[in-house]
Amino acid sequence: MSTPLNRIIIFVGNVEKCARFYRDVFGFTALPSDTSDWIELDTGGCRLAFHKAHGPRGPIDTPTGGAMNPHKIVFFAKDVEGTREAVIAGGAKMGDIRKFGKLVFCDGKDPEGHVFQISNRE
């Protein structure tokens, strides 16, 4: 059986802020939504969705990224160095470029502290 991945959902405190970050920095297209608790971006392959986080006491308005919420979204780039510079110019904070043989990558964090990576690994 082969089931394609079509969407990744990240639960966040500020849906608009996170969606705007990925839309503006990576150039994704926001899709229409009927609620402010959900914004979905078309990445050209898999959709990236931001969903308002809720806990036992109701909506969570604080950032949800961190060591207790470990996931990493990885974006492919043939030119990691050039992409890193473009992402920084878009307002992202990025770590140093790391190399292991032919593998080149670097990590960054979105406005809520979720880690993402730019990598040349296909």
Residue frames as a rotation matrix with the C-alpha (Angstrom) as fourth column:
MET 1
0.578 0.816 0.000 0.00
0.816 -0.578 0.000 0.00
0.000 0.000 -1.000 0.00
SER 2
-0.667 -0.723 0.180 1.19
0.725 -0.685 -0.064 3.51
0.170 0.088 0.982 -0.80
THR 3
0.525 0.828 -0.197 -0.52
0.850 -0.502 0.156 6.45
0.030 -0.250 -0.968 0.88
PRO 4
-0.201 -0.672 0.712 0.85
0.603 -0.658 -0.451 9.89
0.772 0.339 0.538 -0.04
LEU 5
-0.365 -0.008 -0.931 1.42
0.824 -0.468 -0.320 12.51
-0.433 -0.884 0.178 2.64
ASN 6
-0.062 0.400 0.915 -0.84
0.804 -0.523 0.283 15.46
0.591 0.753 -0.289 1.82
ARG 7
0.503 0.288 0.815 -0.87
-0.163 -0.894 0.417 17.65
0.848 -0.343 -0.403 4.94
ILE 8
-0.464 -0.572 -0.676 1.15
0.715 0.209 -0.667 18.44
0.523 -0.793 0.313 8.06
ILE 9
0.584 0.702 0.408 -0.72
0.215 -0.618 0.756 20.13
0.783 -0.354 -0.512 10.91
ILE 10
-0.643 -0.734 -0.220 1.09
0.497 -0.181 -0.849 22.21
0.583 -0.655 0.481 13.51
PHE 11
0.498 0.800 -0.334 -0.85
0.762 -0.220 0.609 23.21
0.414 -0.558 -0.719 16.61
VAL 12
-0.584 -0.745 0.323 0.04
0.595 -0.663 -0.454 26.80
0.552 -0.073 0.831 17.53
GLY 13
-0.332 0.405 -0.852 -0.94
0.750 -0.434 -0.498 29.62
-0.572 -0.805 -0.160 19.86
ASN 14
0.006 0.274 -0.962 -1.05
-0.318 -0.911 -0.262 32.26
-0.948 0.307 0.082 17.10
VAL 15
0.305 0.227 0.925 -2.35
0.639 0.672 -0.375 30.82
-0.707 0.705 0.060 13.82
GLU 16
0.980 0.156 0.120 -2.04
0.193 -0.651 -0.734 34.00
-0.037 0.743 -0.668 11.76
LYS 17
0.555 -0.829 -0.067 1.51
-0.731 -0.524 0.437 34.81
-0.397 -0.193 -0.897 12.91
CYS 18
-0.160 -0.639 0.753 2.85
-0.126 0.769 0.626 31.32
-0.979 0.005 -0.204 12.12
ALA 19
0.418 0.383 0.824 1.05
0.728 0.401 -0.555 31.01
-0.543 0.832 -0.111 8.79
ARG 20
0.988 -0.069 -0.141 2.23
-0.128 -0.874 -0.468 34.48
-0.091 0.480 -0.872 7.75
PHE 21
0.227 -0.967 0.115 5.83
-0.619 -0.052 0.784 33.54
-0.752 -0.249 -0.610 8.62
TYR 22
-0.298 -0.354 0.886 5.87
0.313 0.841 0.441 30.45
-0.902 0.409 -0.140 6.36
ARG 23
0.660 0.584 0.472 3.84
0.661 -0.153 -0.735 32.18
-0.357 0.797 -0.487 3.65
ASP 24
0.945 -0.250 -0.210 6.14
-0.297 -0.927 -0.229 35.20
-0.138 0.279 -0.950 3.49
VAL 25
0.150 -0.974 0.172 9.52
-0.673 0.027 0.739 33.54
-0.724 -0.226 -0.651 4.10
PHE 26
-0.548 -0.384 0.743 9.03
0.117 0.844 0.524 30.49
-0.828 0.374 -0.418 1.87
GLY 27
-0.772 0.215 -0.599 6.58
-0.612 -0.507 0.607 31.97
-0.173 0.835 0.523 -0.64
PHE 28
-0.842 0.520 0.145 3.69
0.526 0.851 0.006 29.56
-0.120 0.081 -0.989 -0.02
THR 29
-0.663 0.697 0.274 0.09
-0.272 -0.566 0.779 30.33
0.697 0.442 0.564 -0.96
ALA 30
-0.840 0.460 0.287 -2.59
-0.259 0.124 -0.958 30.61
-0.477 -0.879 0.015 1.72
LEU 31
-0.765 0.644 -0.014 -5.79
0.391 0.482 0.784 28.71
0.512 0.595 -0.620 0.93
PRO 32
-0.235 0.758 0.608 -9.28
-0.541 -0.622 0.566 30.01
0.807 -0.196 0.557 1.78
SER 33
-0.826 0.001 -0.564 -10.49
0.436 0.635 -0.638 29.20
0.357 -0.773 -0.524 5.30
ASP 34
0.106 0.963 0.247 -13.83
0.270 -0.267 0.925 29.57
0.957 -0.031 -0.288 7.07
THR 35
0.915 0.188 -0.357 -12.26
0.375 -0.066 0.925 30.09
0.150 -0.980 -0.131 10.51
SER 36
0.547 -0.748 0.376 -9.42
-0.661 -0.662 -0.354 32.00
0.514 -0.054 -0.856 12.13
ASP 37
0.486 -0.324 0.812 -8.45
-0.630 0.514 0.582 28.80
-0.605 -0.795 0.046 14.00
TRP 38
0.292 -0.335 0.896 -7.13
0.517 0.843 0.146 27.16
-0.804 0.421 0.419 10.79
ILE 39
0.565 -0.191 -0.803 -4.90
-0.712 -0.604 -0.357 28.40
-0.417 0.773 -0.478 7.99
GLU 40
0.509 -0.344 0.789 -3.59
0.423 0.898 0.118 26.04
-0.749 0.274 0.603 5.36
LEU 41
0.191 -0.551 -0.812 -0.73
-0.710 -0.649 0.274 26.78
-0.678 0.524 -0.515 2.98
ASP 42
0.984 0.029 0.178 -0.12
0.112 0.677 -0.727 25.19
-0.142 0.735 0.663 -0.41
THR 43
0.318 -0.946 -0.069 3.59
-0.314 -0.174 0.933 24.35
-0.895 -0.275 -0.352 -0.52
GLY 44
0.115 -0.230 -0.966 3.52
-0.993 -0.012 -0.115 22.89
0.015 0.973 -0.230 -4.01
GLY 45
-0.610 -0.303 -0.732 3.66
-0.326 0.938 -0.117 19.33
0.723 0.167 -0.671 -2.72
CYS 46
-0.364 0.442 -0.820 2.30
0.849 0.520 -0.096 18.81
0.384 -0.731 -0.564 0.76
ARG 47
0.321 0.514 0.795 0.01
0.067 -0.850 0.523 21.26
0.945 -0.115 -0.307 2.51
LEU 48
-0.739 -0.538 -0.405 1.17
0.511 -0.056 -0.858 22.89
0.439 -0.841 0.316 5.73
ALA 49
0.230 0.931 0.284 -1.68
0.274 -0.342 0.899 23.69
0.934 -0.129 -0.334 8.12
PHE 50
-0.899 -0.408 0.157 -1.73
0.002 -0.363 -0.932 25.73
0.437 -0.838 0.327 11.33
HIS 51
0.096 0.935 -0.342 -4.43
0.403 0.278 0.872 24.84
0.910 -0.221 -0.350 13.85
LYS 52
0.074 0.009 0.997 -5.27
-0.725 -0.686 0.060 26.78
0.684 -0.728 -0.044 17.01
ALA 53
-0.668 -0.395 -0.631 -3.95
0.134 0.770 -0.624 24.78
0.732 -0.501 -0.461 19.97
HIS 54
0.340 0.783 0.520 -6.33
-0.626 -0.224 0.747 23.89
0.702 -0.580 0.414 22.79
GLY 55
-0.801 -0.551 -0.234 -5.68
-0.153 0.567 -0.809 22.42
0.579 -0.612 -0.538 26.23
PRO 56
-0.508 0.609 -0.609 -7.82
0.813 0.572 -0.106 21.32
0.284 -0.549 -0.786 29.15
ARG 57
-0.313 0.348 -0.884 -8.57
0.559 -0.685 -0.468 24.96
-0.768 -0.640 0.020 30.00
GLY 58
0.750 0.648 -0.130 -9.43
0.239 -0.450 -0.860 26.02
-0.616 0.615 -0.493 26.45
PRO 59
0.877 -0.384 0.289 -7.49
0.228 -0.197 -0.954 27.84
0.423 0.902 -0.085 23.74
ILE 60
0.314 -0.872 -0.376 -3.72
0.772 0.004 0.636 28.16
-0.553 -0.490 0.674 24.14
ASP 61
0.988 0.105 0.114 -2.41
0.150 -0.831 -0.535 31.61
0.039 0.546 -0.837 23.26
THR 62
0.442 -0.896 -0.024 1.26
-0.573 -0.304 0.761 31.12
-0.689 -0.323 -0.648 24.11
PRO 63
0.023 -0.512 -0.859 3.90
-0.965 0.213 -0.153 29.70
0.261 0.832 -0.489 21.74
THR 64
0.844 0.411 0.345 3.77
-0.481 0.864 0.147 25.91
-0.238 -0.290 0.927 21.40
GLY 65
0.609 -0.677 -0.413 7.26
-0.120 0.436 -0.892 25.20
0.784 0.592 0.184 20.05
GLY 66
0.239 -0.622 0.746 10.00
-0.968 -0.217 0.129 23.79
0.082 -0.752 -0.654 22.21
ALA 67
-0.718 -0.690 -0.088 11.72
-0.671 0.721 -0.172 20.68
0.182 -0.064 -0.981 23.51
MET 68
-0.607 0.547 0.576 8.43
-0.148 0.634 -0.759 19.13
-0.780 -0.546 -0.304 24.67
ASN 69
0.617 0.785 -0.047 6.92
-0.135 0.047 -0.990 19.48
-0.775 0.617 0.135 21.20
PRO 70
-0.311 -0.937 -0.160 9.67
-0.361 -0.039 0.932 17.99
-0.879 0.348 -0.326 19.02
HIS 71
0.562 0.299 0.771 9.04
0.617 0.469 -0.631 17.87
-0.551 0.831 0.079 15.30
LYS 72
-0.346 -0.694 -0.632 10.96
-0.083 -0.648 0.757 19.26
-0.935 0.314 0.167 12.39
ILE 73
0.836 0.528 0.150 9.72
0.170 0.010 -0.985 20.31
-0.522 0.849 -0.081 8.98
VAL 74
-0.236 -0.969 0.070 12.42
0.303 -0.005 0.953 19.96
-0.923 0.246 0.295 6.33
PHE 75
0.796 0.416 -0.441 12.49
-0.220 -0.479 -0.850 22.07
-0.564 0.773 -0.290 3.17
PHE 76
0.324 -0.670 0.668 14.54
0.815 0.557 0.164 20.88
-0.482 0.491 0.726 0.20
ALA 77
0.852 -0.160 -0.498 16.97
-0.355 -0.876 -0.327 23.26
-0.384 0.456 -0.803 -1.49
LYS 78
0.735 -0.659 0.159 19.72
0.579 0.488 -0.653 22.51
0.353 0.572 0.740 -3.99
ASP 79
-0.256 -0.788 0.560 21.51
0.263 -0.615 -0.744 25.64
0.930 -0.042 0.364 -2.79
VAL 80
0.330 0.391 -0.859 21.23
0.897 0.152 0.414 25.55
0.292 -0.908 -0.300 1.02
GLU 81
-0.538 -0.632 -0.557 23.53
0.767 -0.642 -0.013 28.54
-0.350 -0.434 0.830 1.50
GLY 82
-0.924 0.206 0.322 21.58
0.050 -0.770 0.636 30.74
0.379 0.604 0.701 -0.93
THR 83
0.019 0.985 -0.171 18.23
0.350 0.154 0.924 29.64
0.937 -0.078 -0.341 0.45
ARG 84
0.034 -0.090 -0.995 19.43
0.999 0.015 0.033 30.29
0.012 -0.996 0.090 4.00
GLU 85
-0.878 -0.421 -0.228 20.38
0.420 -0.906 0.054 33.86
-0.229 -0.048 0.972 3.06
ALA 86
-0.646 0.711 0.279 16.98
-0.060 -0.412 0.909 34.42
0.761 0.571 0.308 1.40
VAL 87
0.225 0.731 -0.645 15.16
0.658 0.374 0.654 33.07
0.719 -0.571 -0.397 4.45
ILE 88
-0.316 -0.415 -0.853 17.20
0.903 -0.407 -0.137 35.32
-0.290 -0.814 0.503 6.76
ALA 89
-0.987 -0.029 0.159 16.36
0.095 -0.902 0.422 38.29
0.131 0.431 0.893 4.50
GLY 90
-0.236 0.972 -0.001 12.71
0.075 0.020 0.997 37.32
0.969 0.235 -0.078 5.00
GLY 91
0.144 0.261 0.954 13.09
-0.790 -0.550 0.270 37.71
0.596 -0.793 0.127 8.75
ALA 92
0.882 0.201 -0.426 13.92
0.022 0.886 0.463 34.19
0.470 -0.417 0.777 9.93
LYS 93
0.315 -0.801 0.509 16.56
-0.925 -0.139 0.354 33.37
-0.213 -0.582 -0.784 12.49
MET 94
0.857 -0.069 -0.511 18.80
-0.208 0.861 -0.465 30.58
0.472 0.505 0.723 11.20
GLY 95
0.699 -0.662 0.270 21.58
-0.064 0.318 0.946 28.50
-0.712 -0.679 0.180 12.70
ASP 96
-0.160 -0.881 -0.445 24.91
-0.758 -0.179 0.627 27.79
-0.632 0.437 -0.640 11.08
ILE 97
0.599 0.242 -0.763 25.24
-0.735 0.545 -0.404 25.62
0.318 0.803 0.505 8.00
ARG 98
0.107 -0.519 0.848 26.40
-0.595 0.650 0.473 22.10
-0.797 -0.555 -0.239 8.78
LYS 99
0.340 -0.083 -0.937 27.99
-0.881 0.320 -0.348 19.66
0.329 0.944 0.035 6.35
PHE 100
0.076 -0.314 0.946 28.45
-0.435 0.844 0.315 15.90
-0.897 -0.436 -0.072 6.49
GLY 101
-0.485 -0.301 0.821 29.94
0.595 0.575 0.562 14.69
-0.641 0.761 -0.100 3.22
LYS 102
-0.812 0.243 0.531 27.52
0.418 -0.392 0.819 15.79
0.408 0.887 0.217 0.49
LEU 103
0.201 0.933 -0.299 24.75
0.905 -0.060 0.420 16.55
0.374 -0.355 -0.857 3.00
VAL 104
-0.887 -0.364 0.284 24.32
0.261 -0.903 -0.342 20.27
0.380 -0.229 0.896 3.70
PHE 105
0.145 0.983 -0.109 21.69
0.708 -0.026 0.705 21.64
0.691 -0.180 -0.700 6.09
CYS 106
-0.922 -0.313 0.228 20.82
0.042 -0.665 -0.746 24.31
0.384 -0.678 0.626 8.64
ASP 107
-0.246 0.843 -0.479 18.07
0.953 0.301 0.040 24.72
0.178 -0.446 -0.877 11.22
GLY 108
-0.783 0.127 0.609 15.86
-0.148 -0.989 0.017 27.70
0.604 -0.077 0.793 11.98
LYS 109
-0.689 0.620 -0.376 12.92
0.649 0.296 -0.701 28.47
-0.323 -0.727 -0.606 14.25
ASP 110
-0.229 0.712 0.664 9.52
0.586 -0.444 0.678 29.91
0.778 0.544 -0.315 13.43
PRO 111
-0.267 0.104 0.958 7.89
-0.422 -0.907 -0.019 32.66
0.867 -0.409 0.286 15.55
GLU 112
0.689 0.574 0.442 6.64
-0.650 0.221 0.727 30.09
0.320 -0.788 0.526 18.11
GLY 113
0.025 -0.810 0.585 9.92
-0.916 0.216 0.338 28.19
-0.401 -0.545 -0.737 18.40
HIS 114
0.797 0.241 0.554 9.13
-0.019 0.927 -0.375 25.23
-0.603 0.288 0.743 16.12
VAL 115
-0.221 -0.972 -0.083 12.29
-0.290 -0.016 0.957 23.99
-0.931 0.235 -0.278 14.46
PHE 116
0.934 0.354 0.059 12.52
-0.056 0.305 -0.951 23.73
-0.354 0.884 0.305 10.67
GLN 117
-0.024 -0.978 0.206 15.41
0.154 0.200 0.968 22.76
-0.988 0.055 0.146 8.45
ILE 118
0.723 0.028 -0.690 16.72
-0.666 -0.236 -0.707 23.57
-0.183 0.971 -0.152 4.99
SER 119
0.050 -0.670 0.741 18.52
-0.200 0.720 0.665 20.58
-0.978 -0.182 -0.098 3.51
ASN 120
-0.189 -0.177 -0.966 19.89
-0.976 -0.076 0.205 19.36
-0.110 0.981 -0.158 0.19
ARG 121
-0.901 -0.054 0.430 18.79
-0.086 0.995 -0.055 15.80
-0.424 -0.087 -0.901 0.98
GLU 122
-0.494 0.741 -0.455 16.11
-0.776 -0.140 0.615 14.72
0.393 0.656 0.644 -1.48
